[in-house]
Amino acid sequence: MEYSIKLRDEYIKLGQALKAAGVVSTGVDAKFVIQDGLVKVNGNIETQRGKKLIANDVVEFDGNVIKIEA
């Protein structure tokens, strides 16, 4: 599935983006899938839950694509 998240501030953290898109149900779930190397940001595996995402970043997890929009 493809999701879009519209930024309210200048960035959103990776864990928050996964929760906002509904691809994980809790922050703890987000923490584990990120730590386990299952999430990509702009094509690269990302292991930092606090990674700041800005407009035009693309997150991939479990067949889902999340686009960050300004």
N, C-alpha and C positions, 0 to 999 in steps of 0.2 A: 504494500500500500504506500501511497505517497501522501505526506502531510506537509502543511506549511505553518510556520509559527511566525507571527508578526511581532517584532520587537517593540516593547514598551519603553525600554531604556536603550542604552547603546550596545548592550550585550545581554546574553542569557547564558547561564552555566549549563554545561553538558547534561548533568544529572537532571536539572530542571526541565530541559528541553525534552528529554526522554519521557518524563512524567507528563508534561504538558501535551505531548502528542498522544499519550495513552498507550505507548508501546511497553511500558512497565507500570506496575500499579503503585509502587512505593519508592521512596528514596533509597531504601536498603536494597531493593531489587536493582535499581539503577547502579548503585555502588558496585554490586557484585558483577553485573554484566560488563561494566567498564573495566573493573580490575582484571577480569578474566580475558580481556583483549578481544571481546566480541563486538566492539563498537568502532566504526571508522568515522573520521572527520576528514572531509575533503580527500578521501581515498587512502588515508593513513590510519593505522590502528592507534587509538587514543586511550590511555590508561589513567588520565587525570579527570576525576569527576568534576572538578572545579574549572575545567578548561572553558575559557570565555569564547562563546560563539558570537560572531557578528554577522551583519547582513551578507547574504550570498554564500554562507557556509552551508555545506551539505553533510548530514549525518546519516549513516547507514547502520542498521541493526536488524538482524533476523528477517531479512527480506523487505524491511521497511525503509523508506527514504524520507528524511525530514529536511525540508528546505527552510532556511532562516531568511526572513524578509524584513526589510526596513519598514 
